[in-house]
Amino acid sequence: MTIRISASSYLNTAPLVWSFLYGQNHGKVELILDNAPARSAELLSQSRVDAALVPVFAYQSIDDIYLVPDVCVGAHDRVRSVCLVTRGEDLSEVNNVALDSSSRTSVALTKIIFREFIGIEPEWQDAEPNVDAMLKASDCALLIGDPALRLAQTNYRVFDLAEVWNKFTGLGFVFAMWMSRAARTAIDFNASRNEGIAHVEEIIGNYLSEVPLTRDDIRNYLIANISYSVDENMREGMELYFKLALKHQLVSEIKPLRYAS
């Protein structure tokens, strides 16, 4: 029986899926790619895939799943691809926020930042990830993934969510992890990550026409901004994130972390 896995097709996931598309794991699994990370969470929750690269917030809402240890999409400080954007206002001046709901992790993080750190409760509106349209209707917009990387070409004011989180907590942030339906996985996700990172130059070539960044800028984003391993600082950040999500009633309980082997 073919193993089915799912992941988003954003640039930041490319090193984690390269092995399944072009490397040693090519042909060994069925890989489903979608622009929205939330889609992978939906497929996993419906048991339509065996494992998925899922926004970490989903761990608290999907029953009977396991985290794949160590492998993630995260950041120690600046992530660049998860951002709040305004026309110039400070976040403390925001009255309403348009939310790109592609990732529930980023939506929950946005609400935590406003409630816990800034001390205000804006109005929330779901929106398609088009920054110009979002800011016509709202004071502030949440953008994630490749659309957020295009913000460097605009005159908007950009707040990096991982940077804001680190400013208030001193911790890194885990945005997504592989999650599995089984306690034992047949795939070595650590090895596939390492293979992808070893082929970062080929990944850059694949994305040069997809994102408005230079080769050096894409390399810096993948190597310096994104972290693909969970260290202690980032693990503490994830645990604090879940505690604050419970405090602000974004989850009803905190499930203990269970790891696949």
N, C-alpha and C positions, 0 to 999 in steps of 0.2 A: 504494500500500500504506500503510495507516494505521500511524503510529508509535505504539508502545505504551510507556508509562512506568509506574513504580510508586513509591509513597511511603507512609509511615505516615500515619495520620490524627490524630496527636497535635497539640496546640495549637502546639508549637514548629515544626512543619513548615508551618503554615497560610500564612505569607507566601510560601513557595516553591511552593505548589500553587494559590494563589488565581487566578492568571492562567489556569490550565488549567480551573478550575471555573467561573469567572465573567468572566474578562477577555479580553484580545486573543487568547489561545491556546485559548479555549473552542471545542470541536468540531474542533480541528486534530490532537489526539492522543487516544488511548484511555488514560485514567488509571485505574490500579488502586490502590485505597486499602485498607490493612489496619492493624489496631492495632499489629502487631508489626513493627518495622524489620527484624528477621531474615527476615521473609517476603519483603520486597523483595530482599534479598540472595539468597534462594533462587531467586526468579524470574529474576534477572539471571544467576545461575550456570547456570541451565538454558536460557538464551537464549530465555526466554518473553517477555521485554521487551527493548526496545532500549536503555533507560536506566532507572536507578532511583536514588532517594535512599537511600543505603546506609550502614550503620555503617562507619566507616573501617577497622576491623579486617578487614572482608571483602576489602579490596583485596589483602591479602597471600595470600588463599586462592582467589580466583577468577581463572582464567587469561584472558588476552587481553582485559583491560578497560582503560579510560582514565578518569582523573579529569577532571571538568569543572572548570577552574580558577576559583578565587576564591569560588565559591558554596558555602556550608556551613551546618550547624547547629553552632555552637560557643559558647564563652564565654571571656572574658578572665579572669574570676575566679569569681563565683558564678553557677551555672546554674539552681539551684532544682528542676530536674526530673530530676536524676540523683543519688540520695541513698543513703547507708547509714543505717540506723536501728537503734537499740538501745532497750532498756527503761530505759536510764540509764547503762549501762556505757560506758567509754572504749573506743576501738577496740583499744587494747593489751590489753584484758581479754577480748576475744572468743575463743571456742573454736570456734564453728561459724557459718557464714553461709548463709542461704537466698538463692539467686540468682534474680532475675527474668531468665530467659534470653532475653527479647525482643530484646536487643541484645548481640551478642558483644563489641562495643567496650567497653561498660560492665562486662561480666563480666571481660574481660581487664584493664581499668583497675583494678577492685577487687582482683584478684589481685596486680597490680603494686604497688598501694598497701600491701597487707599484707606482701608479700615484701620489697620494696625499701625502703620508708620506715618501716614499723613493725617489721619484722624477725620476723614470726611467720607460721605457716602454719595457718590454721584448716581445719576440715573444710568441704567445699563441698557444698551440696545444691540441686538445681534445685527451683523452687517456682512456683506460680501467684502473680501479683501481688496478694496479699491480706495486708496488713501484719499484721493481728491473728493470722491463721493462721500466717504465717511466723514471728512472734516467739513463738508457743507452742511451736514445734519447734526454734527456733534462737536464739542470742544476738543475732544481727544479721541484717538483711535488706537486700538491694539492691532498690530500686524505681526505675523509670525512667518518663518521660513523664507523662501526666496523673495516674496514680495517685500519683506522687511529689508533685505539686502539692497533693494533698489532705492531706499530712502536717501542714500548718500547723494543721489542726483537731484534731490529736491531742496527747497528752502525752508522746509518745516523744521521745527525743533524736535529732536529725537532723544528719548530717554531709554537707555538700554536696561531691560528688566533685570538681567543678572547683575548688572552694575549697581542698580538701585538696591536689590536684595543684599548684595555684599556690603554696601555702604551701611545698612542698618543692622546687619547680623554678623558681618565678618566671615560669612560662610559661602561656599560654592553652592551651585544649584544643579540638580539632576532634572532634566526635562523629560527624558524618555528612557525606557529600558526594554530589552527583550523580555517578554513574559511567555510562559508556557503553560499549557493545560496539564502536562505530565510532570511528575516529580523528578523524573529522569529524562533528559533530552538526548535525542540521537544525534544532535548537531553540536559541534564544538564552536560555539559562538565567539569564544575568545580567540581561537585560531583564525576564524574567518575575519574578525576585526583586524588582527595583526596582518593578515594578507592584504586586506584593503588598504591599510595605512602604508604598507610597503609599495603600493601601486598608486600613490597619491598623484604622481605626475600624469598618469593616464586618466585619472578621474578629473583633474584640472582640464585636460584637453577635451574631455566629453562635455564639460559645462561652460566652456568659454563663450559659446554662442547662446547660452541659456540665461546667464546672469551678467549684469553690467559691471563686471569687475575685471581687473587685469589678472594675468597669470600669477604674479607675485601676491596680489591681494587675495585671490582665492586660496593660494598656498598658506598665507598667514591666517586666514579664517579657519581652514581645516586643521592646521597644526598648532597655532597659538591660541585661538579663541575657543574652539570646541575641544572638550575633553571627552575621550571615549572610554575612560576607565573611572571607576568610582573609588576615590581615596577617602580617608577618614573625614576630612573637612567636608567633602560633598555628601557623605553619608549622614553626618550630623545636620547638614542643611536640609536633606530630604526628611529626616525625622522631625525637625522643627517645622518644616512646611506642613506636614501632616497634622502636627499639634495645633498650628494656627488655623488650618482648614477646619478642624473640629471646633476650635474656639469661636470661629466666625460662622458656624453652622453651614459650612460648605460640604461637610460629610457628617453622617450621623454617628459614626464610630471610627476608631482607628484599628485596623486589622494588624496583627503582628506580622512582621516581614518573614515570608517563607521563601527559601531559595531552592531552586532546582539543582540537581547534581549532574 
